[in-house]
């Protein structure tokens, strides 16, 4: 079977940064402001943009293609994970401009949605399946959202669990380029909260959903929590996320939440942004490794109000295998 590799994650943040304390929404809600800016929540800065989401996407895509060395005209498919495209023909125009600007002249483009902040991880799993079965050699996954479209302009999202930032991220899923092997993907959908069961029932449902998600992921590709170096999650409901993931064995230092203060919650792009930063900061310590723990896996976790999706990666990269392939 062909190995699908996640290659060259990259991102572009909104061009403006501002303290979350300046948000009128927080100033009007002191209790929520205190919770979100407390040390155990950690929201400090958010990013915003005057540009349409496709401009942020184009910058991320150019970085990804530049790092992989794969020409844009060799990409077969582009999967756009976003809720921020304009409606009607304007979306077709904007996507066509994105493809032209980044040299993706032969790629077919499609969109994925309806899974809020888990959509990009579902797109990675879809891309990996297409590469594994030989339907495509290179699939570009592009995530991006701006609050003006995705949340109706609101920055305090989901009743006060995160601060939304404008950003885009991308990664190439490839049969041949150097990258991290994608070993499996799982997803889970549960009923939206607020159905009258109270906070205790909602917490129980969230814990159950995370247990089910990680059980499905382990069923697709058997692994143990101790084999995972890090979980790179959505910067969403940080305080609760620590509870959910500790319950399934991924608490403490395994949960990578260091970006919350710097970038806030970039909706579906968070896991790829967190992965890009981790790969950029890591120092090789031995053949095929990025740290000295001996752990072999990374997990990307996309989490929203009702949807979860996780992607399991081999943390040991495979080199370029393009010569003689296909």
Residue pairs with C-beta under 8 A, 6 or more apart in sequence:
1 132
2 131
2 132
2 133
2 134
2 175
3 132
3 175
3 181
3 318
4 127
4 128
4 129
4 131
4 132
4 173
4 174
4 175
4 181
4 182
5 173
5 174
5 175
5 176
5 177
5 178
5 179
5 180
5 181
5 182
5 317
5 318
6 124
6 128
6 171
6 172
6 173
6 179
6 180
6 181
6 182
6 275
6 311
6 313
7 64
7 67
7 68
7 171
7 172
7 173
7 174
7 177
7 178
7 179
7 180
8 63
8 64
8 65
8 67
8 68
8 171
8 172
8 177
8 179
9 64
9 169
9 170
9 171
9 272
9 273
9 275
9 276
9 279
10 60
10 61
10 63
10 64
10 67
10 169
10 170
10 171
10 276
11 60
11 63
11 167
11 168
11 169
11 170
11 266
11 269
11 272
11 273
11 276
12 56
12 57
12 59
12 60
12 63
12 167
12 168
12 169
13 47
13 56
13 165
13 166
13 167
13 263
13 266
14 47
14 48
14 49
14 51
14 56
14 146
14 165
14 166
14 167
15 47
15 49
15 50
15 51
16 47
16 48
16 49
16 50
17 45
17 46
17 47
18 45
18 46
18 48
19 44
19 45
20 26
20 36
20 37
20 43
20 44
20 45
20 46
20 155
20 163
20 264
21 27
21 33
21 37
23 46
23 155
23 156
23 163
25 154
25 155
25 156
26 32
26 33
26 36
26 37
26 156
26 163
27 33
29 156
29 160
32 156
32 160
35 41
35 160
36 43
36 156
36 160
36 162
36 163
37 43
37 44
40 238
40 239
41 238
41 239
41 260
42 238
42 257
42 260
42 261
43 162
43 163
43 260
43 261
43 264
44 261
44 262
45 261
45 262
45 263
45 264
46 155
46 163
46 164
46 165
46 263
46 264
47 165
47 166
47 167
47 263
47 264
47 266
48 146
48 147
48 165
48 166
49 55
49 56
49 146
49 166
52 86
52 94
52 146
53 82
53 84
53 85
53 144
53 145
53 146
53 149
53 166
53 168
54 85
54 94
54 95
54 97
54 98
54 144
56 144
56 146
56 166
56 167
56 168
57 80
57 82
57 98
57 142
57 144
57 168
57 170
58 98
58 101
58 102
59 168
60 142
60 144
60 168
60 169
60 170
61 98
61 102
61 104
61 140
61 142
61 170
62 102
63 170
64 140
64 170
64 171
64 172
65 71
65 72
65 75
65 102
65 103
65 140
65 172
68 172
68 174
68 177
68 178
68 179
69 177
70 138
70 172
70 174
70 177
71 103
72 102
72 103
72 104
72 105
72 107
73 103
73 104
73 105
73 106
74 106
74 137
74 138
75 104
75 106
75 107
75 138
75 139
75 140
75 172
76 106
76 107
76 108
76 136
76 137
76 138
76 139
77 107
77 108
77 109
77 110
77 127
77 130
77 136
77 138
77 139
77 140
78 99
78 104
78 107
78 108
78 109
78 110
78 139
78 140
78 142
79 109
79 110
79 111
79 112
79 123
79 126
79 127
79 139
79 140
79 141
79 142
80 95
80 109
80 110
80 111
80 112
80 142
80 144
81 111
81 112
81 113
81 119
81 120
81 122
81 123
81 141
81 142
81 143
81 144
81 268
82 111
82 113
82 119
82 142
82 143
82 144
82 145
82 150
82 268
83 113
83 116
83 119
83 145
83 149
83 150
83 267
84 144
84 145
84 146
84 148
84 149
84 150
85 91
85 94
85 95
85 111
85 149
86 94
86 149
91 111
95 109
98 104
98 109
99 105
99 107
99 109
104 140
107 140
112 119
112 122
112 123
112 126
113 119
115 122
115 187
115 189
115 302
115 304
115 307
115 309
116 267
116 268
116 304
116 305
116 306
116 307
117 234
117 236
117 265
117 267
117 268
117 270
117 302
117 303
117 304
117 307
118 187
118 234
118 268
118 302
118 303
118 304
118 307
118 308
118 309
119 143
119 268
119 302
119 307
119 309
120 141
120 143
120 169
120 268
120 269
120 271
120 272
120 302
121 185
121 187
121 268
121 271
121 300
121 301
121 302
121 309
121 310
121 311
122 185
122 187
122 302
122 309
123 141
123 143
124 141
124 171
124 173
124 182
124 185
124 300
124 311
125 182
125 184
125 185
125 187
125 309
125 311
127 136
127 139
127 141
127 173
128 173
128 182
128 185
128 311
130 136
130 139
130 173
131 137
131 138
131 139
131 173
131 174
131 175
137 174
137 175
137 176
137 326
138 172
138 173
138 174
138 175
138 176
138 177
139 172
139 173
139 174
140 170
140 171
140 172
140 173
141 170
141 171
141 172
141 173
142 168
142 169
142 170
143 168
143 169
143 170
143 267
143 268
143 269
143 272
144 167
144 168
144 169
144 268
144 269
145 164
145 166
145 167
145 168
145 266
145 267
145 268
145 269
146 166
147 153
147 154
147 155
147 164
147 165
147 166
150 164
150 267
151 157
151 164
154 164
155 163
155 164
156 162
156 163
156 164
157 163
157 164
157 265
158 236
158 237
158 304
158 305
161 236
161 237
161 238
161 240
162 235
162 236
162 237
162 238
162 264
162 265
163 264
163 265
164 264
164 265
164 266
164 267
165 263
165 264
165 265
165 266
165 267
166 266
167 263
167 266
167 267
167 269
167 273
168 269
169 266
169 269
169 272
169 273
169 276
170 272
171 272
171 275
172 179
173 182
175 321
175 325
175 326
176 320
176 321
176 322
176 325
176 326
177 320
177 322
178 317
178 318
178 319
178 320
179 317
179 318
180 298
180 313
180 314
180 315
180 316
180 317
180 318
181 313
181 314
181 316
181 318
182 311
182 312
182 313
183 220
183 221
183 223
183 297
183 312
183 313
183 314
184 217
184 220
184 221
184 311
184 312
185 217
185 220
185 309
185 310
185 311
185 312
186 213
186 214
186 216
186 217
186 219
186 220
186 309
186 310
187 213
187 216
187 307
187 308
187 309
187 310
188 209
188 212
188 213
188 216
188 307
188 308
188 309
189 306
189 307
189 308
190 205
190 206
190 208
190 209
190 306
191 205
191 306
192 305
192 306
193 202
193 205
193 305
193 306
194 202
197 205
203 240
203 243
206 240
206 244
207 243
207 244
207 247
209 308
210 244
210 245
210 247
210 248
210 308
211 247
211 248
213 308
213 309
213 310
214 248
214 250
214 310
217 223
217 299
217 310
217 312
220 312
221 312
223 296
223 297
223 312
224 249
225 248
225 249
225 250
225 254
226 249
226 295
227 295
227 296
227 297
228 250
228 254
228 295
228 297
228 298
228 299
229 254
229 290
229 291
229 293
229 295
229 296
229 297
229 298
229 315
230 254
230 255
230 256
230 278
230 298
230 299
231 245
231 250
231 254
231 255
231 256
231 298
231 299
231 301
232 256
232 271
232 274
232 275
232 278
232 298
232 299
232 300
232 301
233 241
233 245
233 255
233 256
233 257
233 270
233 271
233 274
233 300
233 301
233 302
233 303
234 241
234 265
234 267
234 268
234 270
234 271
234 301
234 302
234 303
234 304
235 257
235 259
235 260
235 263
235 264
235 265
235 266
235 270
235 274
236 265
236 270
236 303
236 304
237 303
238 257
238 260
241 255
241 257
241 303
242 251
242 255
242 257
245 251
245 254
245 255
245 301
246 252
250 299
256 274
256 278
259 270
259 273
259 274
259 277
263 270
263 273
266 273
268 302
270 302
271 300
271 301
271 302
271 311
272 300
274 300
275 298
275 300
278 298
279 290
282 290
282 291
283 290
284 290
285 291
285 292
286 292
288 316
288 317
289 315
289 316
290 315
290 316
295 315
296 314
296 315
296 316
297 312
297 313
297 314
297 315
298 312
298 313
298 314
298 315
299 310
299 311
299 312
299 313
300 310
300 311
300 313
301 308
301 309
301 310
302 308
302 309
302 310
